[in-house]
Amino acid sequence: MIDDMLTVTKGVKRGALTFAMALVLLSGLTACSSDNLGDLRSYIDGVKARKGGRIDPVPEFRPFETAAYGLEGQRDPFTPSVLRKPDQVAASTGQGLQPDLTRRKEALEDFPLDSLKMAGVLESGNQRWAIITAPDGVIYRVRNGNYIGQNNGKIVEVTEQKMSVTEIVPDGLGGWRIRESTVALIQ
């Protein structure tokens, strides 16, 4: 019987201890639950009490005016507005002027022509060389016949003041055309 009483007493003590711990934790949580948001609430109340501003009216948009396209007296939008000459037709079919795509590219063909600077001229006998500074900082020596720029540009003349280049550029109609360019000496 005493053993039974001790077991009951231990159970009561254990239950009381558990209850006391729960009570302490609950009171601790209640103490921590005070929000300290009084400053925030007063600021929000102040903002809500302010007088509202005026909102600008929505701007008026003009309705989009549609136009009917009639074929009477108008050109067909799907035909070219510029008639091509026979030599342009030959060029667009691959029979006219074309760049040589089989030749080996030179170092200065990696750069756009307008990014290259002519820094000087060298002469040796009857041969004239142009000194070119590339955007990568490397200095190149070129002469007539060398290729330069990204549009198949071939150097045709080097003078003391400039270098003349003939480029083969697309004409926008499927063919190619020649464009003359120059690179002037930097002063």
Secondary structure in CASP SS format (residue, H / E / C, confidence):
PFRMAT SS
TARGET T0000
AUTHOR 0000-0000-0000
METHOD secondary structure of the structure
MODEL  1
M C 1.00
I H 1.00
D H 1.00
D H 1.00
M H 1.00
L H 1.00
T H 1.00
V H 1.00
T H 1.00
K H 1.00
G H 1.00
V H 1.00
K H 1.00
R H 1.00
G H 1.00
A H 1.00
L H 1.00
T H 1.00
F H 1.00
A H 1.00
M H 1.00
A H 1.00
L H 1.00
V H 1.00
L H 1.00
L H 1.00
S H 1.00
G H 1.00
L H 1.00
T H 1.00
A H 1.00
C H 1.00
S C 1.00
S C 1.00
D C 1.00
N C 1.00
L C 1.00
G H 1.00
D H 1.00
L H 1.00
R H 1.00
S H 1.00
Y H 1.00
I H 1.00
D H 1.00
G H 1.00
V H 1.00
K H 1.00
A H 1.00
R C 1.00
K C 1.00
G C 1.00
G C 1.00
R C 1.00
I C 1.00
D C 1.00
P C 1.00
V C 1.00
P C 1.00
E C 1.00
F C 1.00
R C 1.00
P C 1.00
F C 1.00
E C 1.00
T C 1.00
A C 1.00
A C 1.00
Y C 1.00
G C 1.00
L C 1.00
E C 1.00
G C 1.00
Q C 1.00
R C 1.00
D C 1.00
P C 1.00
F C 1.00
T C 1.00
P C 1.00
S C 1.00
V C 1.00
L C 1.00
R C 1.00
K C 1.00
P H 1.00
D H 1.00
Q H 1.00
V H 1.00
A H 1.00
A H 1.00
S H 1.00
T C 1.00
G C 1.00
Q C 1.00
G C 1.00
L C 1.00
Q C 1.00
P C 1.00
D C 1.00
L C 1.00
T C 1.00
R C 1.00
R C 1.00
K C 1.00
E C 1.00
A H 1.00
L H 1.00
E H 1.00
D H 1.00
F C 1.00
P C 1.00
L H 1.00
D H 1.00
S H 1.00
L C 1.00
K E 1.00
M E 1.00
A E 1.00
G E 1.00
V E 1.00
L E 1.00
E E 1.00
S E 1.00
G C 1.00
N C 1.00
Q E 1.00
R E 1.00
W E 1.00
A E 1.00
I E 1.00
I E 1.00
T E 1.00
A C 1.00
P C 1.00
D C 1.00
G C 1.00
V C 1.00
I E 1.00
Y E 1.00
R E 1.00
V E 1.00
R C 1.00
N C 1.00
G C 1.00
N C 1.00
Y E 1.00
I E 1.00
G C 1.00
Q C 1.00
N C 1.00
N C 1.00
G E 1.00
K E 1.00
I E 1.00
V E 1.00
E E 1.00
V E 1.00
T C 1.00
E C 1.00
Q C 1.00
K E 1.00
M E 1.00
S E 1.00
V E 1.00
T E 1.00
E E 1.00
I E 1.00
V E 1.00
P E 1.00
D C 1.00
G C 1.00
L C 1.00
G C 1.00
G C 1.00
W E 1.00
R E 1.00
I E 1.00
R E 1.00
E E 1.00
S E 1.00
T E 1.00
V E 1.00
A E 1.00
L E 1.00
I C 1.00
Q C 1.00
END
